[in-house]
Amino acid sequence: MLIALIAHDKADALETRKANRDAHLAYIAETGVVSQAGPMLDDKGDMCGSLIILDVADMAAAQSWADKDPYAKAGLFKSVDLIIWNKVIG
């Protein structure tokens, strides 16, 4: 099942994101369930959120992955949405 994780950072949290980026990227590599991923950018080109496509068994697995993400543990996000996604192109 493909799940889109759409997360918006808290205001003025760029330094928190940068400080935890290596751990976040290592978590992505270690878990092996991320199909696509990348940061969302603000008008200045600064990272301000995340879009991650998870390939997991179910929504519970997606929630568990999201909860264990180093970004989440660091308190980076003001909101996280998990949405079932249907890949049509690509």
N, C-alpha and C positions, 0 to 999 in steps of 0.2 A: 504494500500500500504506500502510495506517495503522499507525503504530508508537507505542506508549505509552512514553514515557521517564519513568521514576520514579526520582527522585534524592533521596537523604537527605543532608543537610548533616552535616559534621563537628561534633562538640560545640563549643559556644562560638564558632561561626563567623558569628553574625549580622552583625557588623561587616564581615566579608569580603563577605557577601551584599550588604549595603547599599552598600559601596564600589564594587561591580561591577554593580549593578542597571541603571544607565543603559546601559552597554555591552551587557549581556545583552538588554535590551529593544530596543536598536538592531539587534542581531544578528538577533533574531526578525523585526523589520520588514524588514531588508535581504534575508534569505534567502527569505522568502515561502513556506516549507514548513510553517509551524506552523498547524494547524487550530484548536487550543484550547490554553490554557496558564494556569497559575496556581500560586502558591506553596501548599505544604502548611503548616499551622499547628500549633504545639504547644499545650499546655493553657493557656498564658498568652496565646495569640493571636499569638505571634511566628512569623515565617517560619522554617521548619526543613527545607524541601525543595521539590522542584518536581515537578509533573505536567504533561507536555507531550505533546500528540498531534501527531505529525509525519505529513505526507502526502508520502511519498517513494517513489522507484522500488523500493528494496529495503533490506535490512538494512544493507548496506555504506554506503549513503547516509545512513541513520540514524546509524550509528556515526561517520561522518565529520562529520555535523552536531554530534553530541554532543561530539566531541573538540575542535571549534573554538569551542564555546560559551565566552564569556568567564568564566562561572562555573567551568567545568571548568579552563580555563587558570589561574584564580586558586587552584585547589586547594580549592574550596569543599566538594566532595562526598566523603563517606565511601563511598558506593556509588551506582552508576547501573545500572539495569536497562532493557533495551530489549526490548519484548514486542510481537509482532504483535497488533493489536487489530481487532476486528470491530464496527463501529458498528451498533447495532440500533435505538436510539431517539435522536431529536433531529436 
